[in-house]
Amino acid sequence: MVSVPAAQPAFRRTIQIGYRSVIQDGLISPALLWEELEESAEQHCRLIGLDVFTLLKRQEAWALKSGASRMYRYPGYGEKIEIVSWISSLERYRGYREFRILDEEGAVLGEMSTLWIYMDLKERRLQAIPEEFHTGWGSRGDALHHDFHRKSRYHDLDDFRSEFFPVRRRDLDSSAHVHNIRYLEWMSESVPEQVYRHCRIEEFSALFRREMRSGGCVEIRTHDLGDGCFRHDYFDRDRQLLLCSAESRWVKKESRPLHAGILQKVI
């Protein structure tokens, strides 16, 4: 079991998995789990008085540049989990935020490492991270996947199948570009039906290259790499610009009952 040292700066948040968060097998969907991680990051901002709407008034925002995750087990309906998040390092324009997901016994369910860049929304360019974040959060090292963020690991695809998704208003976040969660949801739509039904995402990584706004259409080009692994490239269909490159690894789902506490309440 991996533990997070209590003496180090870290944000902790406990949630219970509800009905609206799970899919047919009773486990939380990967996209909604990612959403809970981002909610934890936002609450960490709020804790030091710099919530998303305060930043928007200043025409500033954090934007996700890349992320890499690995899940050992997805929590199910009724389970309580703890999300632990910390800043492993803050540089001039970018910050590395780590996540660890624990069950009620403290066992690690999954981990995610993310790289965020700080943006001037008016000019749509990088801006130096304000000092309030350095003093309010600090950093503790203990990086999970920094090697991933520093490598150019993607190449052009020659063989792929395409899916098309129009960008709707509901797909946009508070900064008026397509929400990171949508990319994971669209990716789940792009894999073969048998993979989606009988497997789960064990590993996922993504590199965001350009932002996408409403009114256009996203083309996802998916290539089967074999052994449950897929490559996904997201394009602005009209401009033929690469928006995001991602990889996923799917493994067979385990057979497990619903959370025991919920079963006892039903009985």
Secondary structure as UniProt FT lines:
FT   TURN            6..7
FT   STRAND          11..16
FT   HELIX           19..21
FT   TURN            24..25
FT   STRAND          27..28
FT   HELIX           30..47
FT   TURN            48..49
FT   HELIX           52..57
FT   TURN            58..59
FT   STRAND          60..71
FT   TURN            77..78
FT   STRAND          80..90
FT   STRAND          94..102
FT   TURN            104..105
FT   STRAND          108..120
FT   TURN            121..124
FT   STRAND          125..126
FT   HELIX           131..137
FT   HELIX           146..149
FT   STRAND          161..166
FT   HELIX           169..171
FT   TURN            174..175
FT   HELIX           180..190
FT   HELIX           193..198
FT   STRAND          199..208
FT   TURN            214..215
FT   STRAND          217..226
FT   TURN            227..228
FT   STRAND          229..236
FT   TURN            237..240
FT   STRAND          241..252
FT   HELIX           260..266
//
